[in-house]
Amino acid sequence: VQFELAEIDGQEGKTDIAIERYKKAIEIEDKYRRQFQMMYPGRKIFSRLGEEKYNFAKKQVEKLSK
Protein backbone atom coordinates (compact mmCIF):
# COMPACT_ATOMS: atom_id res chain seq x y z
CA VAL A 1 0.00 0.00 0.00
CA GLN A 2 2.80 2.42 0.89
CA PHE A 3 4.46 1.77 -2.46
CA GLU A 4 1.26 2.45 -4.41
CA LEU A 5 0.58 5.64 -2.42
CA ALA A 6 4.16 6.79 -3.02
CA GLU A 7 3.68 6.42 -6.77
CA ILE A 8 0.48 8.46 -6.63
CA ASP A 9 2.15 11.15 -4.53
CA GLY A 10 5.04 11.27 -6.99
CA GLN A 11 2.67 11.72 -9.92
CA GLU A 12 0.92 14.54 -8.09
CA GLY A 13 4.21 16.31 -7.43
CA LYS A 14 4.18 15.62 -3.69
CA THR A 15 7.84 14.65 -3.64
CA ASP A 16 8.43 14.87 0.11
CA ILE A 17 5.44 12.65 0.87
CA ALA A 18 6.43 10.22 -1.89
CA ILE A 19 9.94 9.89 -0.43
CA GLU A 20 8.56 9.13 3.03
CA ARG A 21 6.13 6.55 1.66
CA TYR A 22 8.86 4.84 -0.38
CA LYS A 23 11.04 4.75 2.73
CA LYS A 24 8.19 3.22 4.71
CA ALA A 25 7.62 0.59 2.01
CA ILE A 26 11.34 -0.29 2.13
CA GLU A 27 11.29 -0.42 5.93
CA ILE A 28 8.28 -2.76 5.95
CA GLU A 29 9.89 -5.02 3.35
CA ASP A 30 13.21 -5.12 5.24
CA LYS A 31 11.44 -6.07 8.46
CA TYR A 32 9.42 -8.73 6.67
CA ARG A 33 12.60 -10.20 5.15
CA ARG A 34 14.33 -10.35 8.54
CA GLN A 35 11.31 -12.03 10.10
CA PHE A 36 11.09 -14.51 7.22
CA GLN A 37 14.78 -15.41 7.67
CA MET A 38 14.24 -16.04 11.38
CA MET A 39 11.17 -18.17 10.80
CA TYR A 40 12.54 -20.10 7.82
CA PRO A 41 16.34 -20.22 8.07
CA GLY A 42 18.08 -21.41 4.95
CA ARG A 43 15.12 -20.81 2.67
CA LYS A 44 15.11 -18.38 -0.21
CA ILE A 45 13.53 -15.13 0.94
CA PHE A 46 10.00 -14.52 -0.23
CA SER A 47 9.31 -10.88 -0.92
CA ARG A 48 5.91 -9.32 -0.26
CA LEU A 49 6.72 -6.25 -2.33
CA GLY A 50 8.62 -8.03 -5.07
CA GLU A 51 12.25 -7.53 -6.00
CA GLU A 52 11.47 -5.17 -8.87
CA LYS A 53 9.31 -2.81 -6.81
CA TYR A 54 11.71 -3.03 -3.86
CA ASN A 55 14.66 -1.93 -6.01
CA PHE A 56 12.53 0.72 -7.73
CA ALA A 57 11.54 2.19 -4.35
CA LYS A 58 15.19 2.40 -3.31
CA LYS A 59 16.10 4.14 -6.55
CA GLN A 60 13.18 6.55 -6.23
CA VAL A 61 14.24 7.58 -2.73
CA GLU A 62 17.73 8.31 -4.01
CA LYS A 63 16.46 10.13 -7.13
CA LEU A 64 13.78 12.22 -5.40
CA SER A 65 16.06 13.16 -2.51
CA LYS A 66 18.44 15.04 -4.80
PDB file of N, CA, C, O and CB in Angstrom:
ATOM      1  N   VAL A   1       0.834  -1.191   0.000  1.00  0.00           N
ATOM      2  CA  VAL A   1       0.000   0.000   0.000  1.00  0.00           C
ATOM      3  C   VAL A   1       0.880   1.257   0.000  1.00  0.00           C
ATOM      4  O   VAL A   1       0.613   2.208  -0.735  1.00  0.00           O
ATOM      5  CB  VAL A   1      -0.950  -0.004   1.222  1.00  0.00           C
ATOM      6  N   GLN A   2       1.918   1.254   0.821  1.00  0.00           N
ATOM      7  CA  GLN A   2       2.797   2.424   0.888  1.00  0.00           C
ATOM      8  C   GLN A   2       3.446   2.694  -0.468  1.00  0.00           C
ATOM      9  O   GLN A   2       3.589   3.846  -0.880  1.00  0.00           O
ATOM     10  CB  GLN A   2       3.882   2.223   1.962  1.00  0.00           C
ATOM     11  N   PHE A   3       3.832   1.627  -1.153  1.00  0.00           N
ATOM     12  CA  PHE A   3       4.457   1.771  -2.464  1.00  0.00           C
ATOM     13  C   PHE A   3       3.486   2.418  -3.450  1.00  0.00           C
ATOM     14  O   PHE A   3       3.851   3.348  -4.168  1.00  0.00           O
ATOM     15  CB  PHE A   3       4.926   0.403  -2.993  1.00  0.00           C
ATOM     16  N   GLU A   4       2.262   1.928  -3.481  1.00  0.00           N
ATOM     17  CA  GLU A   4       1.255   2.454  -4.407  1.00  0.00           C
ATOM     18  C   GLU A   4       0.949   3.919  -4.087  1.00  0.00           C
ATOM     19  O   GLU A   4       0.816   4.738  -4.997  1.00  0.00           O
ATOM     20  CB  GLU A   4      -0.041   1.607  -4.340  1.00  0.00           C
ATOM     21  N   LEU A   5       0.839   4.249  -2.812  1.00  0.00           N
ATOM     22  CA  LEU A   5       0.584   5.640  -2.421  1.00  0.00           C
ATOM     23  C   LEU A   5       1.761   6.538  -2.788  1.00  0.00           C
ATOM     24  O   LEU A   5       1.566   7.688  -3.182  1.00  0.00           O
ATOM     25  CB  LEU A   5       0.306   5.731  -0.913  1.00  0.00           C
ATOM     26  N   ALA A   6       2.971   6.020  -2.661  1.00  0.00           N
ATOM     27  CA  ALA A   6       4.165   6.791  -3.025  1.00  0.00           C
ATOM     28  C   ALA A   6       4.141   7.119  -4.512  1.00  0.00           C
ATOM     29  O   ALA A   6       4.481   8.234  -4.907  1.00  0.00           O
ATOM     30  CB  ALA A   6       5.455   6.012  -2.665  1.00  0.00           C
ATOM     31  N   GLU A   7       3.746   6.163  -5.333  1.00  0.00           N
ATOM     32  CA  GLU A   7       3.681   6.419  -6.769  1.00  0.00           C
ATOM     33  C   GLU A   7       2.648   7.504  -7.085  1.00  0.00           C
ATOM     34  O   GLU A   7       2.888   8.371  -7.925  1.00  0.00           O
ATOM     35  CB  GLU A   7       3.342   5.126  -7.527  1.00  0.00           C
ATOM     36  N   ILE A   8       1.517   7.450  -6.417  1.00  0.00           N
ATOM     37  CA  ILE A   8       0.479   8.464  -6.627  1.00  0.00           C
ATOM     38  C   ILE A   8       0.985   9.836  -6.190  1.00  0.00           C
ATOM     39  O   ILE A   8       0.808  10.828  -6.898  1.00  0.00           O
ATOM     40  CB  ILE A   8      -0.809   8.096  -5.855  1.00  0.00           C
ATOM     41  N   ASP A   9       1.609   9.882  -5.027  1.00  0.00           N
ATOM     42  CA  ASP A   9       2.153  11.153  -4.532  1.00  0.00           C
ATOM     43  C   ASP A   9       3.193  11.707  -5.495  1.00  0.00           C
ATOM     44  O   ASP A   9       3.230  12.912  -5.746  1.00  0.00           O
ATOM     45  CB  ASP A   9       2.773  10.969  -3.136  1.00  0.00           C
ATOM     46  N   GLY A  10       4.029  10.842  -6.030  1.00  0.00           N
ATOM     47  CA  GLY A  10       5.037  11.273  -6.988  1.00  0.00           C
ATOM     48  C   GLY A  10       4.413  11.856  -8.242  1.00  0.00           C
ATOM     49  O   GLY A  10       4.890  12.864  -8.764  1.00  0.00           O
ATOM     50  N   GLN A  11       3.359  11.235  -8.724  1.00  0.00           N
ATOM     51  CA  GLN A  11       2.666  11.717  -9.923  1.00  0.00           C
ATOM     52  C   GLN A  11       1.995  13.064  -9.668  1.00  0.00           C
ATOM     53  O   GLN A  11       1.853  13.881 -10.578  1.00  0.00           O
ATOM     54  CB  GLN A  11       1.624  10.691 -10.388  1.00  0.00           C
ATOM     55  N   GLU A  12       1.592  13.280  -8.441  1.00  0.00           N
ATOM     56  CA  GLU A  12       0.924  14.538  -8.090  1.00  0.00           C
ATOM     57  C   GLU A  12       1.914  15.624  -7.679  1.00  0.00           C
ATOM     58  O   GLU A  12       1.510  16.720  -7.290  1.00  0.00           O
ATOM     59  CB  GLU A  12      -0.070  14.303  -6.964  1.00  0.00           C
ATOM     60  N   GLY A  13       3.194  15.326  -7.763  1.00  0.00           N
ATOM     61  CA  GLY A  13       4.209  16.315  -7.428  1.00  0.00           C
ATOM     62  C   GLY A  13       4.470  16.479  -5.943  1.00  0.00           C
ATOM     63  O   GLY A  13       5.122  17.437  -5.528  1.00  0.00           O
ATOM     64  N   LYS A  14       3.971  15.564  -5.149  1.00  0.00           N
ATOM     65  CA  LYS A  14       4.177  15.620  -3.692  1.00  0.00           C
ATOM     66  C   LYS A  14       5.433  14.814  -3.347  1.00  0.00           C
ATOM     67  O   LYS A  14       5.361  13.742  -2.747  1.00  0.00           O
ATOM     68  CB  LYS A  14       2.920  15.063  -2.914  1.00  0.00           C
ATOM     69  N   THR A  15       6.562  15.353  -3.737  1.00  0.00           N
ATOM     70  CA  THR A  15       7.836  14.653  -3.645  1.00  0.00           C
ATOM     71  C   THR A  15       8.193  14.253  -2.220  1.00  0.00           C
ATOM     72  O   THR A  15       8.598  13.115  -1.983  1.00  0.00           O
ATOM     73  CB  THR A  15       8.926  15.510  -4.211  1.00  0.00           C
ATOM     74  N   ASP A  16       8.051  15.165  -1.277  1.00  0.00           N
ATOM     75  CA  ASP A  16       8.426  14.870   0.108  1.00  0.00           C
ATOM     76  C   ASP A  16       7.600  13.711   0.675  1.00  0.00           C
ATOM     77  O   ASP A  16       8.127  12.831   1.356  1.00  0.00           O
ATOM     78  CB  ASP A  16       8.247  16.118   0.983  1.00  0.00           C
ATOM     79  N   ILE A  17       6.316  13.729   0.385  1.00  0.00           N
ATOM     80  CA  ILE A  17       5.444  12.653   0.870  1.00  0.00           C
ATOM     81  C   ILE A  17       5.793  11.349   0.176  1.00  0.00           C
ATOM     82  O   ILE A  17       5.820  10.294   0.810  1.00  0.00           O
ATOM     83  CB  ILE A  17       3.956  13.002   0.640  1.00  0.00           C
ATOM     84  N   ALA A  18       6.060  11.412  -1.126  1.00  0.00           N
ATOM     85  CA  ALA A  18       6.431  10.215  -1.887  1.00  0.00           C
ATOM     86  C   ALA A  18       7.696   9.581  -1.313  1.00  0.00           C
ATOM     87  O   ALA A  18       7.770   8.361  -1.161  1.00  0.00           O
ATOM     88  CB  ALA A  18       6.639  10.564  -3.376  1.00  0.00           C
ATOM     89  N   ILE A  19       8.680  10.402  -0.998  1.00  0.00           N
ATOM     90  CA  ILE A  19       9.936   9.889  -0.425  1.00  0.00           C
ATOM     91  C   ILE A  19       9.654   9.150   0.876  1.00  0.00           C
ATOM     92  O   ILE A  19      10.148   8.041   1.083  1.00  0.00           O
ATOM     93  CB  ILE A  19      10.943  11.043  -0.178  1.00  0.00           C
ATOM     94  N   GLU A  20       8.868   9.757   1.744  1.00  0.00           N
ATOM     95  CA  GLU A  20       8.563   9.125   3.031  1.00  0.00           C
ATOM     96  C   GLU A  20       7.799   7.819   2.852  1.00  0.00           C
ATOM     97  O   GLU A  20       8.040   6.858   3.583  1.00  0.00           O
ATOM     98  CB  GLU A  20       7.756  10.077   3.907  1.00  0.00           C
ATOM     99  N   ARG A  21       6.894   7.774   1.900  1.00  0.00           N
ATOM    100  CA  ARG A  21       6.131   6.546   1.660  1.00  0.00           C
ATOM    101  C   ARG A  21       7.021   5.450   1.069  1.00  0.00           C
ATOM    102  O   ARG A  21       6.897   4.281   1.437  1.00  0.00           O
ATOM    103  CB  ARG A  21       4.946   6.829   0.718  1.00  0.00           C
ATOM    104  N   TYR A  22       7.918   5.827   0.153  1.00  0.00           N
ATOM    105  CA  TYR A  22       8.860   4.839  -0.382  1.00  0.00           C
ATOM    106  C   TYR A  22       9.744   4.301   0.737  1.00  0.00           C
ATOM    107  O   TYR A  22       9.993   3.098   0.810  1.00  0.00           O
ATOM    108  CB  TYR A  22       9.730   5.457  -1.505  1.00  0.00           C
ATOM    109  N   LYS A  23      10.215   5.182   1.599  1.00  0.00           N
ATOM    110  CA  LYS A  23      11.045   4.753   2.727  1.00  0.00           C
ATOM    111  C   LYS A  23      10.282   3.796   3.633  1.00  0.00           C
ATOM    112  O   LYS A  23      10.838   2.806   4.107  1.00  0.00           O
ATOM    113  CB  LYS A  23      11.525   5.967   3.532  1.00  0.00           C
ATOM    114  N   LYS A  24       9.015   4.090   3.870  1.00  0.00           N
ATOM    115  CA  LYS A  24       8.189   3.223   4.712  1.00  0.00           C
ATOM    116  C   LYS A  24       7.994   1.859   4.046  1.00  0.00           C
ATOM    117  O   LYS A  24       8.044   0.829   4.719  1.00  0.00           O
ATOM    118  CB  LYS A  24       6.819   3.886   4.991  1.00  0.00           C
ATOM    119  N   ALA A  25       7.774   1.846   2.743  1.00  0.00           N
ATOM    120  CA  ALA A  25       7.623   0.585   2.010  1.00  0.00           C
ATOM    121  C   ALA A  25       8.896  -0.250   2.113  1.00  0.00           C
ATOM    122  O   ALA A  25       8.831  -1.466   2.289  1.00  0.00           O
ATOM    123  CB  ALA A  25       7.282   0.855   0.528  1.00  0.00           C
ATOM    124  N   ILE A  26      10.046   0.398   2.005  1.00  0.00           N
ATOM    125  CA  ILE A  26      11.339  -0.290   2.128  1.00  0.00           C
ATOM    126  C   ILE A  26      11.510  -0.819   3.542  1.00  0.00           C
ATOM    127  O   ILE A  26      11.940  -1.956   3.732  1.00  0.00           O
ATOM    128  CB  ILE A  26      12.509   0.658   1.762  1.00  0.00           C
ATOM    129  N   GLU A  27      11.181  -0.011   4.525  1.00  0.00           N
ATOM    130  CA  GLU A  27      11.287  -0.418   5.931  1.00  0.00           C
ATOM    131  C   GLU A  27      10.417  -1.648   6.216  1.00  0.00           C
ATOM    132  O   GLU A  27      10.868  -2.600   6.853  1.00  0.00           O
ATOM    133  CB  GLU A  27      10.878   0.745   6.857  1.00  0.00           C
ATOM    134  N   ILE A  28       9.186  -1.621   5.747  1.00  0.00           N
ATOM    135  CA  ILE A  28       8.282  -2.755   5.954  1.00  0.00           C
ATOM    136  C   ILE A  28       8.845  -4.004   5.291  1.00  0.00           C
ATOM    137  O   ILE A  28       8.837  -5.081   5.889  1.00  0.00           O
ATOM    138  CB  ILE A  28       6.875  -2.444   5.399  1.00  0.00           C
ATOM    139  N   GLU A  29       9.331  -3.870   4.068  1.00  0.00           N
ATOM    140  CA  GLU A  29       9.894  -5.020   3.347  1.00  0.00           C
ATOM    141  C   GLU A  29      11.127  -5.565   4.061  1.00  0.00           C
ATOM    142  O   GLU A  29      11.281  -6.779   4.189  1.00  0.00           O
ATOM    143  CB  GLU A  29      10.253  -4.626   1.905  1.00  0.00           C
ATOM    144  N   ASP A  30      12.008  -4.675   4.527  1.00  0.00           N
ATOM    145  CA  ASP A  30      13.214  -5.117   5.243  1.00  0.00           C
ATOM    146  C   ASP A  30      12.849  -5.887   6.511  1.00  0.00           C
ATOM    147  O   ASP A  30      13.446  -6.921   6.813  1.00  0.00           O
ATOM    148  CB  ASP A  30      14.101  -3.908   5.600  1.00  0.00           C
ATOM    149  N   LYS A  31      11.873  -5.379   7.243  1.00  0.00           N
ATOM    150  CA  LYS A  31      11.437  -6.070   8.463  1.00  0.00           C
ATOM    151  C   LYS A  31      10.822  -7.427   8.132  1.00  0.00           C
ATOM    152  O   LYS A  31      11.074  -8.414   8.822  1.00  0.00           O
ATOM    153  CB  LYS A  31      10.424  -5.207   9.239  1.00  0.00           C
ATOM    154  N   TYR A  32      10.029  -7.470   7.092  1.00  0.00           N
ATOM    155  CA  TYR A  32       9.421  -8.733   6.672  1.00  0.00           C
ATOM    156  C   TYR A  32      10.501  -9.743   6.298  1.00  0.00           C
ATOM    157  O   TYR A  32      10.415 -10.911   6.676  1.00  0.00           O
ATOM    158  CB  TYR A  32       8.462  -8.508   5.485  1.00  0.00           C
ATOM    159  N   ARG A  33      11.515  -9.301   5.557  1.00  0.00           N
ATOM    160  CA  ARG A  33      12.599 -10.197   5.147  1.00  0.00           C
ATOM    161  C   ARG A  33      13.363 -10.741   6.354  1.00  0.00           C
ATOM    162  O   ARG A  33      13.704 -11.923   6.393  1.00  0.00           O
ATOM    163  CB  ARG A  33      13.561  -9.468   4.207  1.00  0.00           C
ATOM    164  N   ARG A  34      13.629  -9.884   7.330  1.00  0.00           N
ATOM    165  CA  ARG A  34      14.330 -10.346   8.535  1.00  0.00           C
ATOM    166  C   ARG A  34      13.487 -11.380   9.286  1.00  0.00           C
ATOM    167  O   ARG A  34      14.000 -12.403   9.739  1.00  0.00           O
ATOM    168  CB  ARG A  34      14.659  -9.151   9.462  1.00  0.00           C
ATOM    169  N   GLN A  35      12.204 -11.101   9.407  1.00  0.00           N
ATOM    170  CA  GLN A  35      11.306 -12.030  10.100  1.00  0.00           C
ATOM    171  C   GLN A  35      11.233 -13.358   9.346  1.00  0.00           C
ATOM    172  O   GLN A  35      11.253 -14.421   9.966  1.00  0.00           O
ATOM    173  CB  GLN A  35       9.892 -11.417  10.246  1.00  0.00           C
ATOM    174  N   PHE A  36      11.150 -13.308   8.030  1.00  0.00           N
ATOM    175  CA  PHE A  36      11.093 -14.512   7.217  1.00  0.00           C
ATOM    176  C   PHE A  36      12.348 -15.352   7.435  1.00  0.00           C
ATOM    177  O   PHE A  36      12.266 -16.572   7.579  1.00  0.00           O
ATOM    178  CB  PHE A  36      10.933 -14.154   5.729  1.00  0.00           C
ATOM    179  N   GLN A  37      13.513 -14.695   7.457  1.00  0.00           N
ATOM    180  CA  GLN A  37      14.780 -15.411   7.669  1.00  0.00           C
ATOM    181  C   GLN A  37      14.811 -16.095   9.027  1.00  0.00           C
ATOM    182  O   GLN A  37      15.327 -17.206   9.155  1.00  0.00           O
ATOM    183  CB  GLN A  37      15.965 -14.448   7.547  1.00  0.00           C
ATOM    184  N   MET A  38      14.262 -15.436  10.041  1.00  0.00           N
ATOM    185  CA  MET A  38      14.243 -16.042  11.375  1.00  0.00           C
ATOM    186  C   MET A  38      13.300 -17.233  11.420  1.00  0.00           C
ATOM    187  O   MET A  38      13.606 -18.252  12.039  1.00  0.00           O
ATOM    188  CB  MET A  38      13.830 -15.009  12.428  1.00  0.00           C
ATOM    189  N   MET A  39      12.166 -17.105  10.768  1.00  0.00           N
ATOM    190  CA  MET A  39      11.171 -18.166  10.800  1.00  0.00           C
ATOM    191  C   MET A  39      11.543 -19.353   9.903  1.00  0.00           C
ATOM    192  O   MET A  39      11.233 -20.502  10.217  1.00  0.00           O
ATOM    193  CB  MET A  39       9.827 -17.614  10.385  1.00  0.00           C
ATOM    194  N   TYR A  40      12.204 -19.059   8.796  1.00  0.00           N
ATOM    195  CA  TYR A  40      12.539 -20.097   7.819  1.00  0.00           C
ATOM    196  C   TYR A  40      14.016 -20.015   7.430  1.00  0.00           C
ATOM    197  O   TYR A  40      14.339 -19.674   6.292  1.00  0.00           O
ATOM    198  CB  TYR A  40      11.647 -19.967   6.565  1.00  0.00           C
ATOM    199  N   PRO A  41      14.909 -20.325   8.367  1.00  0.00           N
ATOM    200  CA  PRO A  41      16.344 -20.225   8.073  1.00  0.00           C
ATOM    201  C   PRO A  41      16.732 -21.149   6.913  1.00  0.00           C
ATOM    202  O   PRO A  41      16.271 -22.286   6.811  1.00  0.00           O
ATOM    203  CB  PRO A  41      17.175 -20.571   9.328  1.00  0.00           C
ATOM    204  N   GLY A  42      17.576 -20.629   6.068  1.00  0.00           N
ATOM    205  CA  GLY A  42      18.078 -21.414   4.953  1.00  0.00           C
ATOM    206  C   GLY A  42      17.191 -21.396   3.721  1.00  0.00           C
ATOM    207  O   GLY A  42      17.605 -21.867   2.662  1.00  0.00           O
ATOM    208  N   ARG A  43      16.008 -20.876   3.830  1.00  0.00           N
ATOM    209  CA  ARG A  43      15.116 -20.810   2.673  1.00  0.00           C
ATOM    210  C   ARG A  43      15.335 -19.518   1.903  1.00  0.00           C
ATOM    211  O   ARG A  43      15.766 -18.509   2.462  1.00  0.00           O
ATOM    212  CB  ARG A  43      13.648 -20.923   3.112  1.00  0.00           C
ATOM    213  N   LYS A  44      15.033 -19.567   0.619  1.00  0.00           N
ATOM    214  CA  LYS A  44      15.106 -18.376  -0.207  1.00  0.00           C
ATOM    215  C   LYS A  44      14.037 -17.395   0.282  1.00  0.00           C
ATOM    216  O   LYS A  44      12.895 -17.775   0.540  1.00  0.00           O
ATOM    217  CB  LYS A  44      14.915 -18.723  -1.724  1.00  0.00           C
ATOM    218  N   ILE A  45      14.431 -16.141   0.402  1.00  0.00           N
ATOM    219  CA  ILE A  45      13.533 -15.128   0.937  1.00  0.00           C
ATOM    220  C   ILE A  45      12.383 -14.870  -0.034  1.00  0.00           C
ATOM    221  O   ILE A  45      12.579 -14.677  -1.234  1.00  0.00           O
ATOM    222  CB  ILE A  45      14.299 -13.824   1.222  1.00  0.00           C
ATOM    223  N   PHE A  46      11.203 -14.876   0.521  1.00  0.00           N
ATOM    224  CA  PHE A  46      10.002 -14.524  -0.226  1.00  0.00           C
ATOM    225  C   PHE A  46       9.728 -13.055   0.020  1.00  0.00           C
ATOM    226  O   PHE A  46       9.698 -12.608   1.167  1.00  0.00           O
ATOM    227  CB  PHE A  46       8.779 -15.411   0.188  1.00  0.00           C
ATOM    228  N   SER A  47       9.530 -12.312  -1.037  1.00  0.00           N
ATOM    229  CA  SER A  47       9.305 -10.877  -0.919  1.00  0.00           C
ATOM    230  C   SER A  47       7.831 -10.549  -1.064  1.00  0.00           C
ATOM    231  O   SER A  47       7.178 -11.014  -1.998  1.00  0.00           O
ATOM    232  CB  SER A  47      10.119 -10.119  -1.963  1.00  0.00           C
ATOM    233  N   ARG A  48       7.310  -9.760  -0.159  1.00  0.00           N
ATOM    234  CA  ARG A  48       5.914  -9.323  -0.255  1.00  0.00           C
ATOM    235  C   ARG A  48       5.782  -8.233  -1.315  1.00  0.00           C
ATOM    236  O   ARG A  48       4.792  -8.190  -2.045  1.00  0.00           O
ATOM    237  CB  ARG A  48       5.401  -8.810   1.116  1.00  0.00           C
ATOM    238  N   LEU A  49       6.758  -7.370  -1.397  1.00  0.00           N
ATOM    239  CA  LEU A  49       6.723  -6.253  -2.329  1.00  0.00           C
ATOM    240  C   LEU A  49       7.161  -6.679  -3.726  1.00  0.00           C
ATOM    241  O   LEU A  49       6.675  -6.145  -4.724  1.00  0.00           O
ATOM    242  CB  LEU A  49       7.606  -5.122  -1.827  1.00  0.00           C
ATOM    243  N   GLY A  50       8.056  -7.618  -3.794  1.00  0.00           N
ATOM    244  CA  GLY A  50       8.624  -8.029  -5.073  1.00  0.00           C
ATOM    245  C   GLY A  50       9.953  -7.337  -5.284  1.00  0.00           C
ATOM    246  O   GLY A  50      10.112  -6.163  -4.950  1.00  0.00           O
ATOM    247  N   GLU A  51      10.890  -8.052  -5.830  1.00  0.00           N
ATOM    248  CA  GLU A  51      12.250  -7.528  -5.996  1.00  0.00           C
ATOM    249  C   GLU A  51      12.277  -6.283  -6.886  1.00  0.00           C
ATOM    250  O   GLU A  51      13.011  -5.334  -6.614  1.00  0.00           O
ATOM    251  CB  GLU A  51      13.159  -8.607  -6.587  1.00  0.00           C
ATOM    252  N   GLU A  52      11.482  -6.295  -7.937  1.00  0.00           N
ATOM    253  CA  GLU A  52      11.474  -5.168  -8.869  1.00  0.00           C
ATOM    254  C   GLU A  52      10.965  -3.893  -8.198  1.00  0.00           C
ATOM    255  O   GLU A  52      11.586  -2.838  -8.328  1.00  0.00           O
ATOM    256  CB  GLU A  52      10.611  -5.497 -10.090  1.00  0.00           C
ATOM    257  N   LYS A  53       9.864  -3.979  -7.497  1.00  0.00           N
ATOM    258  CA  LYS A  53       9.312  -2.807  -6.811  1.00  0.00           C
ATOM    259  C   LYS A  53      10.210  -2.364  -5.664  1.00  0.00           C
ATOM    260  O   LYS A  53      10.360  -1.169  -5.410  1.00  0.00           O
ATOM    261  CB  LYS A  53       7.906  -3.109  -6.286  1.00  0.00           C
ATOM    262  N   TYR A  54      10.806  -3.332  -4.972  1.00  0.00           N
ATOM    263  CA  TYR A  54      11.715  -3.026  -3.865  1.00  0.00           C
ATOM    264  C   TYR A  54      12.900  -2.201  -4.364  1.00  0.00           C
ATOM    265  O   TYR A  54      13.244  -1.174  -3.780  1.00  0.00           O
ATOM    266  CB  TYR A  54      12.211  -4.327  -3.191  1.00  0.00           C
ATOM    267  N   ASN A  55      13.515  -2.660  -5.441  1.00  0.00           N
ATOM    268  CA  ASN A  55      14.655  -1.932  -6.010  1.00  0.00           C
ATOM    269  C   ASN A  55      14.222  -0.585  -6.573  1.00  0.00           C
ATOM    270  O   ASN A  55      14.946   0.403  -6.442  1.00  0.00           O
ATOM    271  CB  ASN A  55      15.329  -2.764  -7.109  1.00  0.00           C
ATOM    272  N   PHE A  56      13.053  -0.536  -7.195  1.00  0.00           N
ATOM    273  CA  PHE A  56      12.531   0.715  -7.727  1.00  0.00           C
ATOM    274  C   PHE A  56      12.335   1.735  -6.603  1.00  0.00           C
ATOM    275  O   PHE A  56      12.693   2.903  -6.749  1.00  0.00           O
ATOM    276  CB  PHE A  56      11.204   0.472  -8.469  1.00  0.00           C
ATOM    277  N   ALA A  57      11.768   1.288  -5.489  1.00  0.00           N
ATOM    278  CA  ALA A  57      11.536   2.187  -4.351  1.00  0.00           C
ATOM    279  C   ALA A  57      12.859   2.755  -3.840  1.00  0.00           C
ATOM    280  O   ALA A  57      12.950   3.941  -3.526  1.00  0.00           O
ATOM    281  CB  ALA A  57      10.799   1.444  -3.210  1.00  0.00           C
ATOM    282  N   LYS A  58      13.872   1.915  -3.760  1.00  0.00           N
ATOM    283  CA  LYS A  58      15.185   2.400  -3.310  1.00  0.00           C
ATOM    284  C   LYS A  58      15.748   3.444  -4.262  1.00  0.00           C
ATOM    285  O   LYS A  58      16.296   4.459  -3.833  1.00  0.00           O
ATOM    286  CB  LYS A  58      16.170   1.234  -3.180  1.00  0.00           C
ATOM    287  N   LYS A  59      15.608   3.187  -5.552  1.00  0.00           N
ATOM    288  CA  LYS A  59      16.103   4.139  -6.554  1.00  0.00           C
ATOM    289  C   LYS A  59      15.317   5.449  -6.510  1.00  0.00           C
ATOM    290  O   LYS A  59      15.889   6.527  -6.673  1.00  0.00           O
ATOM    291  CB  LYS A  59      16.020   3.525  -7.959  1.00  0.00           C
ATOM    292  N   GLN A  60      14.014   5.351  -6.293  1.00  0.00           N
ATOM    293  CA  GLN A  60      13.185   6.554  -6.231  1.00  0.00           C
ATOM    294  C   GLN A  60      13.557   7.419  -5.032  1.00  0.00           C
ATOM    295  O   GLN A  60      13.597   8.644  -5.147  1.00  0.00           O
ATOM    296  CB  GLN A  60      11.704   6.177  -6.165  1.00  0.00           C
ATOM    297  N   VAL A  61      13.826   6.809  -3.897  1.00  0.00           N
ATOM    298  CA  VAL A  61      14.240   7.580  -2.725  1.00  0.00           C
ATOM    299  C   VAL A  61      15.505   8.340  -3.035  1.00  0.00           C
ATOM    300  O   VAL A  61      15.622   9.522  -2.708  1.00  0.00           O
ATOM    301  CB  VAL A  61      14.449   6.668  -1.507  1.00  0.00           C
ATOM    302  N   GLU A  62      16.465   7.666  -3.670  1.00  0.00           N
ATOM    303  CA  GLU A  62      17.727   8.313  -4.009  1.00  0.00           C
ATOM    304  C   GLU A  62      17.499   9.446  -5.033  1.00  0.00           C
ATOM    305  O   GLU A  62      18.024  10.550  -4.882  1.00  0.00           O
ATOM    306  CB  GLU A  62      18.729   7.271  -4.567  1.00  0.00           C
ATOM    307  N   LYS A  63      16.721   9.151  -6.054  1.00  0.00           N
ATOM    308  CA  LYS A  63      16.457  10.126  -7.129  1.00  0.00           C
ATOM    309  C   LYS A  63      15.694  11.347  -6.620  1.00  0.00           C
ATOM    310  O   LYS A  63      16.071  12.483  -6.909  1.00  0.00           O
ATOM    311  CB  LYS A  63      15.666   9.463  -8.261  1.00  0.00           C
ATOM    312  N   LEU A  64      14.628  11.115  -5.869  1.00  0.00           N
ATOM    313  CA  LEU A  64      13.781  12.215  -5.403  1.00  0.00           C
ATOM    314  C   LEU A  64      14.425  13.035  -4.299  1.00  0.00           C
ATOM    315  O   LEU A  64      14.045  14.184  -4.073  1.00  0.00           O
ATOM    316  CB  LEU A  64      12.466  11.677  -4.918  1.00  0.00           C
ATOM    317  N   SER A  65      15.396  12.453  -3.613  1.00  0.00           N
ATOM    318  CA  SER A  65      16.058  13.157  -2.512  1.00  0.00           C
ATOM    319  C   SER A  65      17.080  14.177  -3.002  1.00  0.00           C
ATOM    320  O   SER A  65      17.546  15.016  -2.230  1.00  0.00           O
ATOM    321  CB  SER A  65      16.736  12.160  -1.597  1.00  0.00           C
ATOM    322  N   LYS A  66      17.424  14.104  -4.268  1.00  0.00           N
ATOM    323  CA  LYS A  66      18.444  15.043  -4.803  1.00  0.00           C
ATOM    324  C   LYS A  66      17.872  16.398  -5.083  1.00  0.00           C
ATOM    325  O   LYS A  66      18.591  17.291  -5.532  1.00  0.00           O
ATOM    326  CB  LYS A  66      19.063  14.498  -6.074  1.00  0.00           C
TER     327      LYS A  66
END
